[in-house]
Amino acid sequence: MKPSNFYLITLIAIVVILVSACGSTSSIAQAPATKAPLPNALTSIKTNMPPHLDGSGDDLVWQIAPARVLDVTTSGIKPYQVTLKSAYDAGNIYILVQYPDNSKEVMRAPWVFNSEKKTWERLDDGVGDEDEFGFYWNVNVPDYQVEGCKGLCHDQDPNDKRMYTPKGTWVDIWTFNGARSAPMGWMRDMRQTDNPNASASGGFVEDEGSTTNPGYIDNLQTINGMDLPMYWKPYSGVGGIITGDQIFLLQSEIDAGFARKIVSEDANGNLVDEDGNTVPYYARVPGRILSAPSGPSWNDIKAEGAWLNGVWTVELSRKLNTGHSDDIQFDLNKDYYFDIYFKTRMPGEIDRQTLYVSKFSFAK
């Protein structure tokens, strides 16, 4: 064989290999084929390689999925943008949420020492709270796409501020809570129902399993008639704590003996634990004890979030069809409508419950 022919055949073979390699990306994340992304809608694309939930948002599928960008205008802070993306596979739906927040808040109602009263008390939500957002998925509320839950759930009675849906309807709610659920990798799952007396706020009903173990309980006890924290994680004496995260208190840390029970408070407000350690007055003791929540429905949304350089990145997943009557079930041949709200807790924020209705569709 002539050298020139050999080089030509080799070049053709290399080109064929490169073209085949470039075409193989379709096995990783399939872009929309029969349905293009809709304007002002969140379109979920089919993928054979779902994202790894870690709060990074750097998976290949997120580079391919079309973005739904929301322009958020609220009171007290500058407008900001939220980016939503979605994908699905044979069994699950995945959603990416990214938004700016320059003040990370994941310590809701911690215990702090009040030097004037010489006792410990919990900070209220105006001082110690959590970053939060939530989806309101319409199940069967008529004309939801026109007004969303903000119009249909808030305005049932102008003299009643409780939220509830029109008679015979309900909405599925997923909430990401920086202090209560996020550290354990899940989202709260509940419903907005037509019963205004279902809860103090209206028609809110938590999904099955919440009463067995909600995943968080108050770190609270009463000693000599005073409400005080029950557990804390002792400091090492060199500026840190012995183990774990100072912001969060886990039931597993209590079970392993890393957290110690507080047994007394003296006249000056000093808390003493079962080993004789005194809780430093400058400590912030977590307000809740976190654990893995119970199912079958309360805990069926997985979520991992990370806050970095003033931006929250949250990745979540849930089964398309959970088989639970208190969940929305997704049909790939149907479109859906949802609202989403944000509570950034940024200084000056006033309107924390703004809802934005969007269409949701599956690209096949």
Short mmCIF file of the C-alpha atoms (twelve columns), coordinates in Angstrom:
data_MODEL
# 
_entry.id   MODEL 
# 
loop_
_atom_site.group_PDB 
_atom_site.id 
_atom_site.type_symbol 
_atom_site.label_atom_id 
_atom_site.label_alt_id 
_atom_site.label_comp_id 
_atom_site.label_asym_id 
_atom_site.label_seq_id 
_atom_site.Cartn_x 
_atom_site.Cartn_y 
_atom_site.Cartn_z 
_atom_site.pdbx_PDB_model_num 
ATOM 1   C CA . MET A 1   0.000   0.000  0.000  1 
ATOM 2   C CA . LYS A 2   1.276   3.436  -0.859 1 
ATOM 3   C CA . PRO A 3   2.072   5.674  2.139  1 
ATOM 4   C CA . SER A 4   -0.352  8.304  0.842  1 
ATOM 5   C CA . ASN A 5   -3.230  5.802  0.766  1 
ATOM 6   C CA . PHE A 6   -2.358  4.581  4.263  1 
ATOM 7   C CA . TYR A 7   -2.458  8.131  5.664  1 
ATOM 8   C CA . LEU A 8   -5.771  8.808  3.899  1 
ATOM 9   C CA . ILE A 9   -7.399  5.675  5.343  1 
ATOM 10  C CA . THR A 10  -6.070  6.518  8.821  1 
ATOM 11  C CA . LEU A 11  -7.459  10.063 8.600  1 
ATOM 12  C CA . ILE A 12  -10.899 8.793  7.547  1 
ATOM 13  C CA . ALA A 13  -10.929 6.341  10.483 1 
ATOM 14  C CA . ILE A 14  -10.105 9.108  12.963 1 
ATOM 15  C CA . VAL A 15  -12.892 11.318 11.600 1 
ATOM 16  C CA . VAL A 16  -15.404 8.458  11.916 1 
ATOM 17  C CA . ILE A 17  -14.366 7.858  15.551 1 
ATOM 18  C CA . LEU A 18  -14.698 11.556 16.429 1 
ATOM 19  C CA . VAL A 19  -18.113 11.868 14.826 1 
ATOM 20  C CA . SER A 20  -19.331 8.772  16.658 1 
ATOM 21  C CA . ALA A 21  -18.028 10.120 19.960 1 
ATOM 22  C CA . CYS A 22  -19.746 13.465 19.476 1 
ATOM 23  C CA . GLY A 23  -23.014 11.768 18.670 1 
ATOM 24  C CA . SER A 24  -22.894 9.655  21.831 1 
ATOM 25  C CA . THR A 25  -23.932 12.568 24.054 1 
ATOM 26  C CA . SER A 26  -27.547 11.734 23.242 1 
ATOM 27  C CA . SER A 27  -27.243 8.734  25.549 1 
ATOM 28  C CA . ILE A 28  -26.334 11.062 28.396 1 
ATOM 29  C CA . ALA A 29  -28.938 13.803 28.223 1 
ATOM 30  C CA . GLN A 30  -31.563 13.903 25.532 1 
ATOM 31  C CA . ALA A 31  -32.602 17.388 24.396 1 
ATOM 32  C CA . PRO A 32  -36.260 18.108 23.631 1 
ATOM 33  C CA . ALA A 33  -37.368 16.493 20.396 1 
ATOM 34  C CA . THR A 34  -41.116 16.521 19.809 1 
ATOM 35  C CA . LYS A 35  -41.861 19.508 22.035 1 
ATOM 36  C CA . ALA A 36  -39.733 22.659 22.092 1 
ATOM 37  C CA . PRO A 37  -39.316 24.696 25.303 1 
ATOM 38  C CA . LEU A 38  -42.357 26.906 25.789 1 
ATOM 39  C CA . PRO A 39  -41.967 30.635 26.481 1 
ATOM 40  C CA . ASN A 40  -42.626 31.537 30.111 1 
ATOM 41  C CA . ALA A 41  -42.654 27.843 31.002 1 
ATOM 42  C CA . LEU A 42  -40.381 25.384 32.734 1 
ATOM 43  C CA . THR A 43  -39.738 22.524 30.293 1 
ATOM 44  C CA . SER A 44  -38.377 19.247 31.676 1 
ATOM 45  C CA . ILE A 45  -36.084 17.323 29.323 1 
ATOM 46  C CA . LYS A 46  -35.567 13.576 29.215 1 
ATOM 47  C CA . THR A 47  -32.213 12.261 30.429 1 
ATOM 48  C CA . ASN A 48  -30.485 8.915  30.773 1 
ATOM 49  C CA . MET A 49  -27.937 10.332 33.189 1 
ATOM 50  C CA . PRO A 50  -29.746 12.112 36.050 1 
ATOM 51  C CA . PRO A 51  -27.972 14.731 38.161 1 
ATOM 52  C CA . HIS A 52  -26.102 13.846 41.316 1 
ATOM 53  C CA . LEU A 53  -27.840 15.754 44.093 1 
ATOM 54  C CA . ASP A 54  -25.081 17.679 45.843 1 
ATOM 55  C CA . GLY A 55  -25.993 21.356 45.457 1 
ATOM 56  C CA . SER A 56  -23.318 22.040 42.826 1 
ATOM 57  C CA . GLY A 57  -25.535 22.251 39.749 1 
ATOM 58  C CA . ASP A 58  -22.613 21.274 37.511 1 
ATOM 59  C CA . ASP A 59  -24.048 18.082 36.000 1 
ATOM 60  C CA . LEU A 60  -24.131 17.770 32.194 1 
ATOM 61  C CA . VAL A 61  -27.925 17.607 32.127 1 
ATOM 62  C CA . TRP A 62  -28.120 21.081 33.679 1 
ATOM 63  C CA . GLN A 63  -25.888 22.430 30.909 1 
ATOM 64  C CA . ILE A 64  -28.389 21.142 28.338 1 
ATOM 65  C CA . ALA A 65  -31.735 21.809 30.052 1 
ATOM 66  C CA . PRO A 66  -33.483 25.066 29.048 1 
ATOM 67  C CA . ALA A 67  -33.745 27.680 31.779 1 
ATOM 68  C CA . ARG A 68  -36.881 29.342 33.080 1 
ATOM 69  C CA . VAL A 69  -35.751 32.702 34.476 1 
ATOM 70  C CA . LEU A 70  -38.037 34.532 36.888 1 
ATOM 71  C CA . ASP A 71  -37.668 38.245 37.515 1 
ATOM 72  C CA . VAL A 72  -38.486 38.585 41.191 1 
ATOM 73  C CA . THR A 73  -39.706 41.953 42.418 1 
ATOM 74  C CA . THR A 74  -40.336 42.241 46.121 1 
ATOM 75  C CA . SER A 75  -40.481 44.936 48.767 1 
ATOM 76  C CA . GLY A 76  -37.483 46.280 50.641 1 
ATOM 77  C CA . ILE A 77  -34.699 44.761 48.514 1 
ATOM 78  C CA . LYS A 78  -33.479 45.040 44.936 1 
ATOM 79  C CA . PRO A 79  -35.131 42.836 42.269 1 
ATOM 80  C CA . TYR A 80  -33.296 39.605 41.521 1 
ATOM 81  C CA . GLN A 81  -33.515 36.667 39.133 1 
ATOM 82  C CA . VAL A 82  -34.242 33.015 39.838 1 
ATOM 83  C CA . THR A 83  -33.177 30.274 37.431 1 
ATOM 84  C CA . LEU A 84  -35.148 27.031 37.203 1 
ATOM 85  C CA . LYS A 85  -34.269 23.936 35.162 1 
ATOM 86  C CA . SER A 86  -35.794 20.464 35.074 1 
ATOM 87  C CA . ALA A 87  -35.140 16.957 33.778 1 
ATOM 88  C CA . TYR A 88  -36.758 13.552 34.131 1 
ATOM 89  C CA . ASP A 89  -35.965 9.905  33.553 1 
ATOM 90  C CA . ALA A 90  -38.008 6.713  33.614 1 
ATOM 91  C CA . GLY A 91  -38.994 7.132  37.230 1 
ATOM 92  C CA . ASN A 92  -38.136 10.552 38.610 1 
ATOM 93  C CA . ILE A 93  -38.372 14.290 38.114 1 
ATOM 94  C CA . TYR A 94  -35.391 16.559 38.877 1 
ATOM 95  C CA . ILE A 95  -35.385 20.322 39.391 1 
ATOM 96  C CA . LEU A 96  -32.540 22.817 39.768 1 
ATOM 97  C CA . VAL A 97  -33.181 26.108 41.593 1 
ATOM 98  C CA . GLN A 98  -30.599 28.923 41.735 1 
ATOM 99  C CA . TYR A 99  -31.062 32.385 43.194 1 
ATOM 100 C CA . PRO A 100 -28.986 35.116 44.885 1 
ATOM 101 C CA . ASP A 101 -29.115 35.635 48.618 1 
ATOM 102 C CA . ASN A 102 -26.387 37.671 50.279 1 
ATOM 103 C CA . SER A 103 -27.330 36.673 53.832 1 
ATOM 104 C CA . LYS A 104 -27.378 32.942 54.452 1 
ATOM 105 C CA . GLU A 105 -29.921 32.138 57.176 1 
ATOM 106 C CA . VAL A 106 -30.093 28.537 58.381 1 
ATOM 107 C CA . MET A 107 -30.404 28.960 62.148 1 
ATOM 108 C CA . ARG A 108 -34.075 29.325 63.019 1 
ATOM 109 C CA . ALA A 109 -35.017 30.212 66.605 1 
ATOM 110 C CA . PRO A 110 -31.633 29.462 68.225 1 
ATOM 111 C CA . TRP A 111 -31.095 29.824 71.958 1 
ATOM 112 C CA . VAL A 112 -29.082 32.865 73.062 1 
ATOM 113 C CA . PHE A 113 -28.213 34.359 76.459 1 
ATOM 114 C CA . ASN A 114 -30.079 37.506 77.478 1 
ATOM 115 C CA . SER A 115 -27.646 39.392 79.713 1 
ATOM 116 C CA . GLU A 116 -30.328 41.779 81.024 1 
ATOM 117 C CA . LYS A 117 -32.737 39.023 82.070 1 
ATOM 118 C CA . LYS A 118 -29.882 36.636 82.987 1 
ATOM 119 C CA . THR A 119 -31.525 33.721 81.246 1 
ATOM 120 C CA . TRP A 120 -31.618 31.931 77.896 1 
ATOM 121 C CA . GLU A 121 -34.302 32.568 75.296 1 
ATOM 122 C CA . ARG A 122 -35.031 31.778 71.675 1 
ATOM 123 C CA . LEU A 123 -34.652 34.424 68.993 1 
ATOM 124 C CA . ASP A 124 -37.878 35.138 67.141 1 
ATOM 125 C CA . ASP A 125 -38.206 34.845 63.372 1 
ATOM 126 C CA . GLY A 126 -37.318 38.491 62.871 1 
ATOM 127 C CA . VAL A 127 -33.793 37.836 64.173 1 
ATOM 128 C CA . GLY A 128 -33.075 34.136 63.736 1 
ATOM 129 C CA . ASP A 129 -34.853 32.460 60.836 1 
ATOM 130 C CA . GLU A 130 -34.212 30.314 57.757 1 
ATOM 131 C CA . ASP A 131 -33.880 30.815 54.018 1 
ATOM 132 C CA . GLU A 132 -36.799 29.174 52.280 1 
ATOM 133 C CA . PHE A 133 -38.590 28.628 48.992 1 
ATOM 134 C CA . GLY A 134 -41.485 26.455 47.949 1 
ATOM 135 C CA . PHE A 135 -43.456 25.077 45.020 1 
ATOM 136 C CA . TYR A 136 -47.254 25.105 44.916 1 
ATOM 137 C CA . TRP A 137 -48.290 22.446 42.343 1 
ATOM 138 C CA . ASN A 138 -51.869 22.722 41.157 1 
ATOM 139 C CA . VAL A 139 -53.812 19.466 41.249 1 
ATOM 140 C CA . ASN A 140 -57.387 20.466 40.407 1 
ATOM 141 C CA . VAL A 141 -58.000 24.163 41.141 1 
ATOM 142 C CA . PRO A 142 -59.840 25.708 38.140 1 
ATOM 143 C CA . ASP A 143 -58.195 28.617 36.269 1 
ATOM 144 C CA . TYR A 144 -55.035 28.238 38.313 1 
ATOM 145 C CA . GLN A 145 -52.934 29.436 35.371 1 
ATOM 146 C CA . VAL A 146 -54.704 32.804 35.488 1 
ATOM 147 C CA . GLU A 147 -54.265 33.773 39.123 1 
ATOM 148 C CA . GLY A 148 -52.253 31.036 40.793 1 
ATOM 149 C CA . CYS A 149 -52.504 30.309 44.489 1 
ATOM 150 C CA . LYS A 150 -51.826 33.934 45.394 1 
ATOM 151 C CA . GLY A 151 -55.186 34.926 43.958 1 
ATOM 152 C CA . LEU A 152 -57.176 31.760 44.498 1 
ATOM 153 C CA . CYS A 153 -55.937 30.659 47.927 1 
ATOM 154 C CA . HIS A 154 -55.466 34.039 49.633 1 
ATOM 155 C CA . ASP A 155 -58.662 35.738 48.569 1 
ATOM 156 C CA . GLN A 156 -61.408 33.280 49.484 1 
ATOM 157 C CA . ASP A 157 -62.660 35.734 52.102 1 
ATOM 158 C CA . PRO A 158 -61.353 39.331 52.283 1 
ATOM 159 C CA . ASN A 159 -61.920 39.277 56.044 1 
ATOM 160 C CA . ASP A 160 -60.056 35.993 56.539 1 
ATOM 161 C CA . LYS A 161 -56.283 35.973 56.004 1 
ATOM 162 C CA . ARG A 162 -56.014 32.201 56.174 1 
ATOM 163 C CA . MET A 163 -55.064 30.370 52.983 1 
ATOM 164 C CA . TYR A 164 -57.278 27.628 51.589 1 
ATOM 165 C CA . THR A 165 -58.403 26.447 48.158 1 
ATOM 166 C CA . PRO A 166 -61.886 26.523 46.586 1 
ATOM 167 C CA . LYS A 167 -64.227 23.738 47.702 1 
ATOM 168 C CA . GLY A 168 -63.280 20.281 46.441 1 
ATOM 169 C CA . THR A 169 -59.761 21.268 45.296 1 
ATOM 170 C CA . TRP A 170 -56.196 21.055 46.574 1 
ATOM 171 C CA . VAL A 171 -52.603 22.024 45.798 1 
ATOM 172 C CA . ASP A 172 -49.424 20.018 46.490 1 
ATOM 173 C CA . ILE A 173 -46.711 21.998 48.338 1 
ATOM 174 C CA . TRP A 174 -42.958 21.298 48.445 1 
ATOM 175 C CA . THR A 175 -40.825 23.531 50.695 1 
ATOM 176 C CA . PHE A 176 -37.061 23.835 51.061 1 
ATOM 177 C CA . ASN A 177 -36.224 25.036 54.581 1 
ATOM 178 C CA . GLY A 178 -32.643 25.992 55.340 1 
ATOM 179 C CA . ALA A 179 -32.804 25.118 59.050 1 
ATOM 180 C CA . ARG A 180 -35.436 22.388 59.369 1 
ATOM 181 C CA . SER A 181 -35.160 20.071 56.350 1 
ATOM 182 C CA . ALA A 182 -32.190 21.036 54.158 1 
ATOM 183 C CA . PRO A 183 -29.435 19.777 56.509 1 
ATOM 184 C CA . MET A 184 -30.921 16.261 56.334 1 
ATOM 185 C CA . GLY A 185 -31.371 16.321 52.536 1 
ATOM 186 C CA . TRP A 186 -35.128 16.551 52.019 1 
ATOM 187 C CA . MET A 187 -38.032 18.939 51.420 1 
ATOM 188 C CA . ARG A 188 -41.240 19.183 53.405 1 
ATOM 189 C CA . ASP A 189 -44.271 17.831 51.548 1 
ATOM 190 C CA . MET A 190 -47.776 19.021 52.352 1 
ATOM 191 C CA . ARG A 191 -51.081 20.094 50.819 1 
ATOM 192 C CA . GLN A 192 -53.143 23.249 50.612 1 
ATOM 193 C CA . THR A 193 -56.730 22.054 51.059 1 
ATOM 194 C CA . ASP A 194 -60.216 23.561 51.043 1 
ATOM 195 C CA . ASN A 195 -60.542 23.291 54.838 1 
ATOM 196 C CA . PRO A 196 -59.821 26.710 56.390 1 
ATOM 197 C CA . ASN A 197 -59.589 25.102 59.833 1 
ATOM 198 C CA . ALA A 198 -57.022 22.453 58.929 1 
ATOM 199 C CA . SER A 199 -54.259 24.507 60.568 1 
ATOM 200 C CA . ALA A 200 -53.735 27.874 62.223 1 
ATOM 201 C CA . SER A 201 -52.746 29.317 58.836 1 
ATOM 202 C CA . GLY A 202 -55.642 27.762 56.941 1 
ATOM 203 C CA . GLY A 203 -55.849 24.658 54.766 1 
ATOM 204 C CA . PHE A 204 -52.310 23.350 55.269 1 
ATOM 205 C CA . VAL A 205 -52.117 19.579 55.864 1 
ATOM 206 C CA . GLU A 206 -48.798 17.761 56.188 1 
ATOM 207 C CA . ASP A 207 -48.354 14.510 54.248 1 
ATOM 208 C CA . GLU A 208 -48.542 11.054 55.791 1 
ATOM 209 C CA . GLY A 209 -45.618 10.305 58.099 1 
ATOM 210 C CA . SER A 210 -45.141 13.765 59.590 1 
ATOM 211 C CA . THR A 211 -46.800 12.831 62.861 1 
ATOM 212 C CA . THR A 212 -44.565 9.754  63.239 1 
ATOM 213 C CA . ASN A 213 -41.350 11.717 62.912 1 
ATOM 214 C CA . PRO A 214 -41.423 15.188 61.339 1 
ATOM 215 C CA . GLY A 215 -37.618 15.277 61.040 1 
ATOM 216 C CA . TYR A 216 -37.232 18.144 63.488 1 
ATOM 217 C CA . ILE A 217 -38.381 18.765 67.046 1 
ATOM 218 C CA . ASP A 218 -37.830 21.653 69.426 1 
ATOM 219 C CA . ASN A 219 -34.651 21.488 71.462 1 
ATOM 220 C CA . LEU A 220 -36.673 22.405 74.518 1 
ATOM 221 C CA . GLN A 221 -37.264 21.431 78.122 1 
ATOM 222 C CA . THR A 222 -38.611 23.089 81.262 1 
ATOM 223 C CA . ILE A 223 -36.433 23.460 84.365 1 
ATOM 224 C CA . ASN A 224 -37.902 25.176 87.448 1 
ATOM 225 C CA . GLY A 225 -40.649 26.666 85.309 1 
ATOM 226 C CA . MET A 226 -38.243 28.108 82.722 1 
ATOM 227 C CA . ASP A 227 -38.070 27.083 79.059 1 
ATOM 228 C CA . LEU A 228 -34.474 26.137 78.283 1 
ATOM 229 C CA . PRO A 229 -32.530 24.140 75.671 1 
ATOM 230 C CA . MET A 230 -32.337 20.414 76.347 1 
ATOM 231 C CA . TYR A 231 -29.034 19.605 74.597 1 
ATOM 232 C CA . TRP A 232 -25.905 21.344 73.429 1 
ATOM 233 C CA . LYS A 233 -22.563 20.296 71.926 1 
ATOM 234 C CA . PRO A 234 -19.716 21.205 74.332 1 
ATOM 235 C CA . TYR A 235 -16.972 23.501 73.149 1 
ATOM 236 C CA . SER A 236 -13.433 22.161 72.923 1 
ATOM 237 C CA . GLY A 237 -11.947 25.203 74.638 1 
ATOM 238 C CA . VAL A 238 -10.067 26.373 71.529 1 
ATOM 239 C CA . GLY A 239 -12.889 28.216 69.804 1 
ATOM 240 C CA . GLY A 240 -14.744 25.283 68.275 1 
ATOM 241 C CA . ILE A 241 -16.980 22.456 69.344 1 
ATOM 242 C CA . ILE A 242 -15.909 18.894 69.961 1 
ATOM 243 C CA . THR A 243 -17.654 17.408 66.952 1 
ATOM 244 C CA . GLY A 244 -20.232 18.196 64.297 1 
ATOM 245 C CA . ASP A 245 -21.613 21.515 63.082 1 
ATOM 246 C CA . GLN A 246 -22.246 24.261 65.622 1 
ATOM 247 C CA . ILE A 247 -25.308 25.475 63.707 1 
ATOM 248 C CA . PHE A 248 -27.165 22.143 63.640 1 
ATOM 249 C CA . LEU A 249 -27.950 19.562 66.315 1 
ATOM 250 C CA . LEU A 250 -28.664 16.024 65.099 1 
ATOM 251 C CA . GLN A 251 -30.445 13.233 66.927 1 
ATOM 252 C CA . SER A 252 -27.613 10.944 65.836 1 
ATOM 253 C CA . GLU A 253 -25.154 13.193 67.707 1 
ATOM 254 C CA . ILE A 254 -27.277 12.880 70.837 1 
ATOM 255 C CA . ASP A 255 -27.473 9.093  70.441 1 
ATOM 256 C CA . ALA A 256 -23.685 8.894  69.967 1 
ATOM 257 C CA . GLY A 257 -23.018 10.956 73.102 1 
ATOM 258 C CA . PHE A 258 -21.532 13.953 71.290 1 
ATOM 259 C CA . ALA A 259 -24.257 16.235 72.642 1 
ATOM 260 C CA . ARG A 260 -24.813 16.610 76.366 1 
ATOM 261 C CA . LYS A 261 -28.040 17.171 78.264 1 
ATOM 262 C CA . ILE A 262 -28.471 20.420 80.170 1 
ATOM 263 C CA . VAL A 263 -29.577 19.702 83.732 1 
ATOM 264 C CA . SER A 264 -29.620 23.023 85.587 1 
ATOM 265 C CA . GLU A 265 -29.594 26.830 85.455 1 
ATOM 266 C CA . ASP A 266 -28.277 28.945 88.302 1 
ATOM 267 C CA . ALA A 267 -29.427 32.394 89.463 1 
ATOM 268 C CA . ASN A 268 -27.083 34.095 87.003 1 
ATOM 269 C CA . GLY A 269 -28.423 32.130 84.036 1 
ATOM 270 C CA . ASN A 270 -25.499 29.753 83.722 1 
ATOM 271 C CA . LEU A 271 -26.512 26.468 82.100 1 
ATOM 272 C CA . VAL A 272 -24.742 23.339 83.336 1 
ATOM 273 C CA . ASP A 273 -24.794 20.008 81.517 1 
ATOM 274 C CA . GLU A 274 -24.741 16.451 82.855 1 
ATOM 275 C CA . ASP A 275 -20.909 16.416 82.850 1 
ATOM 276 C CA . GLY A 276 -20.622 19.669 84.783 1 
ATOM 277 C CA . ASN A 277 -19.724 21.797 81.749 1 
ATOM 278 C CA . THR A 278 -21.035 25.371 81.693 1 
ATOM 279 C CA . VAL A 279 -22.522 26.608 78.422 1 
ATOM 280 C CA . PRO A 280 -20.629 29.781 77.390 1 
ATOM 281 C CA . TYR A 281 -22.816 32.881 77.428 1 
ATOM 282 C CA . TYR A 282 -21.704 33.713 73.855 1 
ATOM 283 C CA . ALA A 283 -22.908 30.378 72.440 1 
ATOM 284 C CA . ARG A 284 -25.836 29.998 70.060 1 
ATOM 285 C CA . VAL A 285 -27.515 26.712 70.861 1 
ATOM 286 C CA . PRO A 286 -29.540 25.178 67.977 1 
ATOM 287 C CA . GLY A 287 -33.283 25.579 68.431 1 
ATOM 288 C CA . ARG A 288 -34.191 22.214 66.908 1 
ATOM 289 C CA . ILE A 289 -33.054 18.606 66.898 1 
ATOM 290 C CA . LEU A 290 -32.849 17.166 63.368 1 
ATOM 291 C CA . SER A 291 -33.270 13.567 62.209 1 
ATOM 292 C CA . ALA A 292 -34.302 11.531 59.164 1 
ATOM 293 C CA . PRO A 293 -38.068 12.117 58.679 1 
ATOM 294 C CA . SER A 294 -40.617 9.331  58.431 1 
ATOM 295 C CA . GLY A 295 -42.458 8.217  55.299 1 
ATOM 296 C CA . PRO A 296 -44.205 7.124  53.322 1 
ATOM 297 C CA . SER A 297 -45.120 10.522 51.835 1 
ATOM 298 C CA . TRP A 298 -43.755 13.242 54.132 1 
ATOM 299 C CA . ASN A 299 -40.169 12.388 53.173 1 
ATOM 300 C CA . ASP A 300 -40.434 11.485 49.479 1 
ATOM 301 C CA . ILE A 301 -38.715 14.617 48.084 1 
ATOM 302 C CA . LYS A 302 -34.918 14.531 48.175 1 
ATOM 303 C CA . ALA A 303 -33.049 17.844 48.126 1 
ATOM 304 C CA . GLU A 304 -29.462 18.986 48.497 1 
ATOM 305 C CA . GLY A 305 -28.592 22.661 48.639 1 
ATOM 306 C CA . ALA A 306 -25.417 24.707 48.913 1 
ATOM 307 C CA . TRP A 307 -24.898 28.414 49.534 1 
ATOM 308 C CA . LEU A 308 -21.731 29.791 47.959 1 
ATOM 309 C CA . ASN A 309 -20.655 33.384 47.309 1 
ATOM 310 C CA . GLY A 310 -24.144 34.759 47.836 1 
ATOM 311 C CA . VAL A 311 -26.002 32.208 45.704 1 
ATOM 312 C CA . TRP A 312 -28.218 29.279 46.692 1 
ATOM 313 C CA . THR A 313 -28.042 26.212 44.411 1 
ATOM 314 C CA . VAL A 314 -30.585 23.520 45.232 1 
ATOM 315 C CA . GLU A 315 -31.152 20.227 43.421 1 
ATOM 316 C CA . LEU A 316 -34.233 18.147 44.175 1 
ATOM 317 C CA . SER A 317 -35.846 14.930 42.986 1 
ATOM 318 C CA . ARG A 318 -39.072 13.004 43.459 1 
ATOM 319 C CA . LYS A 319 -40.741 10.030 41.827 1 
ATOM 320 C CA . LEU A 320 -42.972 10.920 38.898 1 
ATOM 321 C CA . ASN A 321 -45.647 8.730  40.453 1 
ATOM 322 C CA . THR A 322 -45.330 8.143  44.183 1 
ATOM 323 C CA . GLY A 323 -48.499 6.100  44.520 1 
ATOM 324 C CA . HIS A 324 -49.591 8.311  47.425 1 
ATOM 325 C CA . SER A 325 -52.990 9.978  47.354 1 
ATOM 326 C CA . ASP A 326 -51.597 13.111 49.030 1 
ATOM 327 C CA . ASP A 327 -49.066 13.773 46.222 1 
ATOM 328 C CA . ILE A 328 -49.395 15.193 42.743 1 
ATOM 329 C CA . GLN A 329 -48.751 12.463 40.150 1 
ATOM 330 C CA . PHE A 330 -46.961 13.487 36.960 1 
ATOM 331 C CA . ASP A 331 -48.145 12.293 33.537 1 
ATOM 332 C CA . LEU A 332 -45.622 12.941 30.746 1 
ATOM 333 C CA . ASN A 333 -48.469 13.727 28.349 1 
ATOM 334 C CA . LYS A 334 -49.916 16.524 30.467 1 
ATOM 335 C CA . ASP A 335 -48.945 20.091 31.337 1 
ATOM 336 C CA . TYR A 336 -49.038 21.482 34.861 1 
ATOM 337 C CA . TYR A 337 -49.014 24.850 36.608 1 
ATOM 338 C CA . PHE A 338 -47.112 25.820 39.707 1 
ATOM 339 C CA . ASP A 339 -46.329 28.827 41.867 1 
ATOM 340 C CA . ILE A 340 -43.007 29.386 43.558 1 
ATOM 341 C CA . TYR A 341 -42.211 31.703 46.473 1 
ATOM 342 C CA . PHE A 342 -38.975 32.816 48.116 1 
ATOM 343 C CA . LYS A 343 -37.980 34.039 51.563 1 
ATOM 344 C CA . THR A 344 -34.380 35.220 51.325 1 
ATOM 345 C CA . ARG A 345 -34.274 36.964 54.725 1 
ATOM 346 C CA . MET A 346 -32.019 39.576 53.152 1 
ATOM 347 C CA . PRO A 347 -31.907 42.781 55.248 1 
ATOM 348 C CA . GLY A 348 -34.861 44.994 54.393 1 
ATOM 349 C CA . GLU A 349 -36.963 42.289 52.771 1 
ATOM 350 C CA . ILE A 350 -40.655 42.907 53.477 1 
ATOM 351 C CA . ASP A 351 -42.708 40.965 50.954 1 
ATOM 352 C CA . ARG A 352 -41.657 37.392 51.672 1 
ATOM 353 C CA . GLN A 353 -44.597 35.543 50.161 1 
ATOM 354 C CA . THR A 354 -44.637 36.656 46.527 1 
ATOM 355 C CA . LEU A 355 -45.815 33.842 44.248 1 
ATOM 356 C CA . TYR A 356 -45.067 33.449 40.553 1 
ATOM 357 C CA . VAL A 357 -47.231 31.139 38.451 1 
ATOM 358 C CA . SER A 358 -45.572 29.203 35.621 1 
ATOM 359 C CA . LYS A 359 -46.427 26.422 33.215 1 
ATOM 360 C CA . PHE A 360 -44.584 23.105 33.445 1 
ATOM 361 C CA . SER A 361 -44.302 20.655 30.563 1 
ATOM 362 C CA . PHE A 362 -42.388 17.508 29.643 1 
ATOM 363 C CA . ALA A 363 -40.353 17.372 26.434 1 
ATOM 364 C CA . LYS A 364 -40.495 13.890 24.939 1 
# 
